[in-house]
Amino acid sequence: MFMQANGIDIHVQIDGPPGAPPLLLIHSLGTSLHVWDEQARALSRSFRVVRADLRGHGLTEMVNGPGAIATYAQDMLGVLDGLGIARAHVGGLSIGGLVAQSIAAQAPERVMSLILCDTAMVIPPPEGWHTRAAAVRAGGMGVIADAVMSRWITPGFAETPQAAGLRAMLLRTLPEGYAGAAEAIAACDLTESTKALSLPALIIVGDQDQATPVSSAEAMQAAIAGSRLVVLPGAAHIPTVETPDAVTSAMAAFLQPDTADRHSAGMEIRRQVLGSAHVDRAVANTTAFDEAFQHFITRTAWGSVWTRDGLDRRTRSLLTIALMAALGHHEELKLHVRASRNTGASAEDVAEVLIQVAAYAGIPAANAAVRIAKETFKEMES
């Protein structure tokens, strides 16, 4: 999809159920949002993954002249605004990591956590970036392709289809888009603003990265109190493509709720699915009689089952509706039909599920469920 944000047309791709926690992923210099494909595929089971091409990259509009990291950050905040997302986890690769840090510095209330992959607070020397900018403006992207690829990936990965895909992304980048972003990197030093951040942060770096080496990652870890550092063996500057499973695993371990506190995790998921108003009423109505029961269902059903990433939230929602219909648990059925607006399940999805219930659990059960679902959807419209 395309959307207008911060005065330009931006290409955006969204994966995952609408009710899931948002995760904004920002790509590296000379690539596109597809550099995060493998992570988006896996994480979209549990997160609403939003990716956008930077200006002059991928399919996003070009604006001539030097760029600025703060401007790219405003572009991404504009994307979140356009999607109605107040807060998100934010991840960035290389220049994307600079943009992510700038978003957190400009609007800390919008950032739930940071994932900084093969990036730094400052990437010297500035003259090197100006040289690159001049080179692509004069001769096109091909003049730097070999040198860039040698820093992006390790030699053993060079003959793979994935490496060919990276080269294609680089060559298809608009020279002015690349040059403007290179000049933005040259002018960027986020050391002081990043030191002032106070939020959960994961730092990932390939141990073969020459562009933003392990020492740069260690400096960020020292700057952001409580941040975690994961060093990936055998990876260079673009590990999202070279070692995608390792990157995804590190991100998932960081982003998933802490299973040691299943009640807190369950309460968060319960609010996301059922809505805070419903959960607040349930909590307010809890007495000594059902306090242990409420804790039990929050910890087990919500904290141990709904937090699992084996099924996406829409699928889990539809399965719950089917089970409640088949078992005749009409009060819970109505609750979960109403919750479908938060899980990405449509009325058409629910209708299809109830046909399945009719075939496998009996027409009387499905007939009652259809009536309840129709009434609930009508109430939701008013």
C-alpha positions as CSV (number, residue, x, y, z in Angstrom):
1,M,0.0,0.0,0.0
2,F,1.0,3.6,-0.4
3,M,0.2,6.4,2.0
4,Q,1.0,10.1,2.4
5,A,3.2,10.9,5.4
6,N,5.4,13.9,6.2
7,G,4.6,15.3,2.8
8,I,5.7,12.4,0.6
9,D,4.2,9.2,-0.8
10,I,5.6,6.2,1.2
11,H,5.4,2.5,0.3
12,V,4.2,0.5,3.3
13,Q,3.7,-3.2,3.8
14,I,1.7,-4.6,6.8
15,D,1.7,-8.2,8.0
16,G,-0.1,-9.7,11.0
17,P,-3.4,-9.4,12.7
18,P,-4.8,-5.9,13.5
19,G,-5.1,-6.5,17.2
20,A,-1.5,-7.6,17.7
21,P,1.2,-5.4,19.2
22,P,2.7,-3.2,16.4
23,L,6.3,-3.7,15.3
24,L,7.9,-1.1,13.0
25,L,10.9,-2.4,11.0
26,I,13.2,0.1,9.1
27,H,15.6,-1.2,6.5
28,S,19.2,-0.4,5.7
29,L,20.9,2.0,3.2
30,G,20.6,0.8,-0.4
31,T,18.0,-1.9,0.3
32,S,14.2,-1.9,0.8
33,L,11.6,-3.2,3.3
34,H,12.2,-6.7,1.8
35,V,15.5,-6.9,3.8
36,W,13.2,-7.8,6.7
37,D,11.1,-10.4,4.8
38,E,12.1,-13.5,6.9
39,Q,11.6,-11.7,10.2
40,A,8.2,-10.3,9.1
41,R,7.1,-13.7,8.0
42,A,7.9,-15.3,11.4
43,L,7.0,-12.4,13.7
44,S,3.7,-11.5,12.1
45,R,2.1,-14.5,13.8
46,S,2.2,-12.5,17.0
47,F,2.8,-8.9,15.9
48,R,1.4,-6.4,13.5
49,V,4.6,-5.9,11.5
50,V,4.8,-2.6,9.7
51,R,7.6,-2.0,7.1
52,A,8.1,1.1,5.0
53,D,10.6,2.0,2.3
54,L,12.8,5.0,3.2
55,R,12.5,8.0,0.8
56,G,14.3,7.3,-2.4
57,H,14.4,3.6,-1.7
58,G,12.2,0.8,-2.8
59,L,8.9,2.3,-4.0
60,T,8.9,5.4,-1.8
61,E,9.0,8.8,-3.4
62,M,12.3,10.6,-3.9
63,V,13.0,14.0,-2.5
64,N,16.2,15.5,-4.0
65,G,19.0,16.8,-1.8
66,P,20.8,15.7,1.4
67,G,18.7,13.8,3.8
68,A,18.5,14.0,7.6
69,I,18.1,11.1,10.0
70,A,15.5,13.2,11.9
71,T,13.5,13.7,8.7
72,Y,13.5,9.9,8.1
73,A,12.3,9.5,11.7
74,Q,9.4,12.0,11.0
75,D,8.5,10.0,7.9
76,M,8.2,6.8,10.0
77,L,6.2,8.6,12.8
78,G,3.9,9.8,10.0
79,V,3.4,6.2,8.9
80,L,2.4,5.2,12.4
81,D,0.1,8.2,12.6
82,G,-1.5,7.3,9.3
83,L,-2.1,3.7,10.6
84,G,-3.5,4.9,13.9
85,I,-0.7,3.4,15.9
86,A,0.1,5.3,19.1
87,R,3.0,3.1,20.3
88,A,5.1,0.4,18.7
89,H,8.2,-1.7,19.1
90,V,10.7,-0.1,16.7
91,G,13.6,-2.0,15.0
92,G,16.1,-0.7,12.5
93,L,19.0,-2.1,10.5
94,S,22.1,0.1,9.8
95,I,20.7,3.5,8.8
96,G,17.4,2.1,10.0
97,G,18.9,1.7,13.4
98,L,19.9,5.4,13.4
99,V,16.3,6.3,12.4
100,A,15.0,4.1,15.2
101,Q,17.2,5.8,17.7
102,S,16.0,9.2,16.4
103,I,12.3,8.2,16.7
104,A,12.9,7.2,20.3
105,A,14.7,10.5,21.0
106,Q,12.0,12.6,19.4
107,A,9.0,10.7,20.6
108,P,9.9,8.4,23.5
109,E,6.3,8.0,24.4
110,R,5.7,6.3,21.0
111,V,8.3,3.6,21.4
112,M,7.7,0.4,23.4
113,S,11.2,-1.0,22.8
114,L,14.1,-0.7,20.4
115,I,15.8,-3.3,18.3
116,L,19.1,-2.0,16.9
117,C,20.6,-4.3,14.3
118,D,24.1,-3.7,12.9
119,T,24.0,0.0,13.5
120,A,25.7,2.6,15.8
121,M,25.2,6.0,17.4
122,V,27.6,7.5,14.8
123,I,29.1,5.9,11.7
124,P,32.3,7.6,10.7
125,P,34.1,8.9,8.7
126,P,31.8,11.6,7.2
127,E,34.1,12.1,4.2
128,G,33.6,8.5,3.2
129,W,29.9,9.0,3.0
130,H,30.3,12.2,1.0
131,T,32.6,10.3,-1.4
132,R,30.0,7.6,-1.9
133,A,27.3,10.1,-2.5
134,A,29.3,11.9,-5.2
135,A,30.2,8.5,-6.8
136,V,26.6,7.3,-7.2
137,R,25.4,10.7,-8.4
138,A,28.1,10.7,-11.1
139,G,28.1,7.1,-12.1
140,G,25.0,5.3,-10.8
141,M,24.7,2.5,-8.3
142,G,26.9,0.1,-10.2
143,V,30.1,1.9,-9.4
144,I,29.8,1.0,-5.7
145,A,28.1,-2.3,-5.9
146,D,31.1,-4.7,-5.5
147,A,32.5,-2.6,-2.6
148,V,29.2,-2.4,-0.8
149,M,28.4,-6.1,-1.2
150,S,31.8,-7.1,0.2
151,R,30.8,-5.3,3.4
152,W,27.2,-6.4,3.6
153,I,27.9,-10.2,3.6
154,T,30.6,-12.7,4.2
155,P,32.5,-14.2,1.2
156,G,30.9,-17.6,1.7
157,F,27.4,-16.2,1.2
158,A,28.2,-14.3,-2.0
159,E,27.0,-16.9,-4.5
160,T,23.6,-17.5,-2.9
161,P,20.3,-16.4,-4.4
162,Q,19.8,-14.2,-1.3
163,A,23.0,-12.4,-2.0
164,A,21.8,-11.9,-5.6
165,G,18.6,-10.4,-4.2
166,L,20.5,-8.0,-2.0
167,R,22.6,-6.8,-5.0
168,A,19.4,-6.3,-7.0
169,M,17.9,-4.2,-4.2
170,L,21.1,-2.1,-4.2
171,L,21.2,-1.6,-8.0
172,R,17.5,-0.6,-8.1
173,T,17.9,2.1,-5.4
174,L,17.7,5.6,-6.8
175,P,21.2,7.1,-6.9
176,E,19.8,10.3,-5.4
177,G,18.0,8.3,-2.7
178,Y,21.2,6.6,-1.8
179,A,23.3,9.8,-1.9
180,G,20.9,11.7,0.3
181,A,20.8,9.0,2.9
182,A,24.6,8.7,2.8
183,E,24.9,12.4,3.5
184,A,22.3,12.0,6.3
185,I,24.6,9.3,7.9
186,A,27.6,11.6,7.5
187,A,25.9,14.4,9.5
188,C,24.5,12.1,12.2
189,D,25.8,11.7,15.7
190,L,23.2,10.4,18.1
191,T,25.6,9.7,21.0
192,E,24.1,12.1,23.5
193,S,20.4,11.5,22.6
194,T,20.9,7.8,22.8
195,K,22.6,8.0,26.1
196,A,19.4,9.7,27.4
197,L,17.1,6.9,26.3
198,S,15.4,4.8,29.0
199,L,13.6,1.9,27.5
200,P,14.0,-1.8,26.7
201,A,16.5,-2.3,23.9
202,L,18.0,-5.2,22.0
203,I,21.3,-4.7,20.1
204,I,22.2,-7.3,17.4
205,V,25.5,-7.4,15.5
206,G,27.2,-9.8,13.2
207,D,30.7,-10.7,14.4
208,Q,32.1,-10.1,10.8
209,D,30.5,-6.7,10.4
210,Q,33.0,-4.2,9.2
211,A,30.7,-1.3,8.7
212,T,29.3,-1.1,12.2
213,P,31.5,-3.5,14.1
214,V,31.0,-5.2,17.5
215,S,32.7,-2.3,19.2
216,S,29.9,0.0,17.9
217,A,27.3,-2.3,19.3
218,E,29.1,-2.5,22.6
219,A,29.1,1.3,22.8
220,M,25.4,1.4,22.3
221,Q,24.9,-1.3,25.0
222,A,26.9,0.9,27.4
223,A,24.9,4.0,26.4
224,I,21.4,2.4,26.9
225,A,21.0,1.2,30.5
226,G,19.8,-2.3,30.7
227,S,20.0,-3.1,27.0
228,R,20.9,-6.6,25.7
229,L,23.6,-7.4,23.2
230,V,23.5,-10.4,20.9
231,V,26.6,-11.1,18.7
232,L,25.8,-13.4,15.7
233,P,28.7,-15.7,14.6
234,G,29.4,-15.8,10.9
235,A,27.4,-12.8,9.9
236,A,28.4,-9.5,8.4
237,H,26.4,-6.2,8.0
238,I,23.0,-7.6,6.8
239,P,22.3,-10.6,9.0
240,T,18.6,-10.3,8.5
241,V,19.3,-11.9,5.1
242,E,22.5,-13.8,5.8
243,T,21.5,-15.4,9.1
244,P,17.8,-14.7,9.2
245,D,16.9,-17.4,11.7
246,A,19.4,-16.2,14.3
247,V,18.1,-12.6,14.0
248,T,14.5,-13.8,14.2
249,S,15.2,-15.9,17.3
250,A,17.0,-13.0,19.1
251,M,14.1,-10.7,18.3
252,A,11.4,-13.2,19.3
253,A,13.1,-13.9,22.6
254,F,13.3,-10.1,23.3
255,L,9.8,-9.2,22.2
256,Q,7.7,-12.1,23.6
257,P,6.2,-11.6,27.0
258,D,8.2,-12.8,29.9
259,T,6.9,-16.3,30.6
260,A,8.2,-16.1,34.1
261,D,5.3,-13.7,34.9
262,R,2.5,-15.4,33.0
263,H,-0.2,-13.4,34.9
264,S,1.2,-10.0,33.7
265,A,1.7,-11.4,30.2
266,G,-1.9,-12.8,30.2
267,M,-3.4,-9.6,31.5
268,E,-1.8,-7.7,28.6
269,I,-3.0,-10.1,26.0
270,R,-6.4,-10.2,27.6
271,R,-6.7,-6.5,27.3
272,Q,-5.5,-6.5,23.6
273,V,-8.1,-9.2,22.7
274,L,-11.1,-8.4,24.8
275,G,-10.5,-4.7,25.2
276,S,-9.5,-2.8,28.3
277,A,-13.0,-1.7,29.2
278,H,-14.2,-5.3,29.5
279,V,-11.1,-6.4,31.5
280,D,-11.5,-3.3,33.8
281,R,-15.1,-4.3,34.5
282,A,-14.1,-7.9,35.3
283,V,-11.3,-6.8,37.6
284,A,-13.6,-4.3,39.4
285,N,-16.2,-7.1,39.9
286,T,-13.8,-9.6,41.3
287,T,-14.4,-10.6,44.9
288,A,-12.7,-12.9,47.3
289,F,-14.9,-15.7,46.0
290,D,-13.5,-15.6,42.4
291,E,-10.2,-13.9,42.9
292,A,-8.2,-17.2,42.6
293,F,-10.3,-18.2,39.6
294,Q,-9.6,-14.9,37.8
295,H,-5.9,-15.2,38.4
296,F,-6.0,-18.8,37.2
297,I,-7.6,-18.1,33.8
298,T,-5.4,-15.0,33.3
299,R,-2.3,-17.0,34.0
300,T,-3.2,-20.1,32.0
301,A,-5.6,-19.4,29.2
302,W,-4.3,-15.9,28.4
303,G,-0.7,-16.1,29.8
304,S,0.2,-19.6,28.7
305,V,-1.9,-20.2,25.6
306,W,-2.7,-16.9,23.9
307,T,0.9,-15.8,24.3
308,R,2.2,-18.7,22.2
309,D,3.4,-17.9,18.7
310,G,2.4,-21.3,17.1
311,L,-0.9,-19.8,15.8
312,D,-1.5,-16.2,14.7
313,R,-4.1,-14.3,16.8
314,R,-6.8,-14.4,14.1
315,T,-6.6,-18.2,13.9
316,R,-6.6,-18.6,17.6
317,S,-9.7,-16.3,17.8
318,L,-11.6,-18.3,15.2
319,L,-10.8,-21.6,16.9
320,T,-12.1,-20.3,20.2
321,I,-15.3,-19.1,18.6
322,A,-15.7,-22.6,17.0
323,L,-15.2,-24.3,20.3
324,M,-17.5,-22.1,22.2
325,A,-20.2,-22.6,19.6
326,A,-19.8,-26.4,19.5
327,L,-19.8,-26.7,23.3
328,G,-22.8,-24.4,23.7
329,H,-20.9,-21.9,25.9
330,H,-23.0,-18.9,24.6
331,E,-21.8,-16.3,27.0
332,E,-18.2,-16.9,26.1
333,L,-19.2,-17.2,22.4
334,K,-20.6,-13.7,22.5
335,L,-17.5,-12.4,24.3
336,H,-15.2,-13.8,21.6
337,V,-17.3,-12.7,18.7
338,R,-17.1,-9.2,20.1
339,A,-13.4,-9.6,20.5
340,S,-13.0,-10.5,16.8
341,R,-12.7,-6.8,16.0
342,N,-9.4,-6.8,17.9
343,T,-8.0,-10.0,16.4
344,G,-8.3,-9.4,12.7
345,A,-11.2,-12.0,12.3
346,S,-14.0,-10.6,10.1
347,A,-17.7,-11.3,10.2
348,E,-17.2,-13.4,7.1
349,D,-14.6,-15.4,8.8
350,V,-16.9,-16.1,11.7
351,A,-19.8,-17.1,9.4
352,E,-17.5,-19.6,7.6
353,V,-16.4,-21.1,11.0
354,L,-20.0,-21.6,12.0
355,I,-20.7,-23.5,8.8
356,Q,-17.8,-25.8,9.9
357,V,-19.4,-26.1,13.3
358,A,-22.7,-27.1,11.7
359,A,-21.0,-29.9,9.7
360,Y,-18.9,-31.3,12.6
361,A,-20.8,-30.4,15.8
362,G,-24.4,-30.3,14.6
363,I,-26.9,-27.9,13.1
364,P,-28.6,-27.1,16.5
365,A,-25.3,-25.9,18.0
366,A,-24.5,-23.9,14.9
367,N,-28.0,-22.5,14.6
368,A,-27.8,-21.0,18.1
369,A,-24.3,-19.7,17.5
370,V,-25.4,-18.0,14.2
371,R,-28.2,-16.2,16.1
372,I,-25.9,-15.1,18.9
373,A,-23.2,-13.9,16.4
374,K,-25.7,-12.0,14.3
375,E,-27.0,-10.2,17.4
376,T,-23.5,-9.5,18.6
377,F,-22.3,-8.0,15.3
378,K,-25.5,-5.9,15.2
379,E,-24.7,-4.6,18.7
380,M,-21.2,-3.8,17.6
381,E,-22.4,-1.6,14.8
382,S,-24.5,0.6,17.1
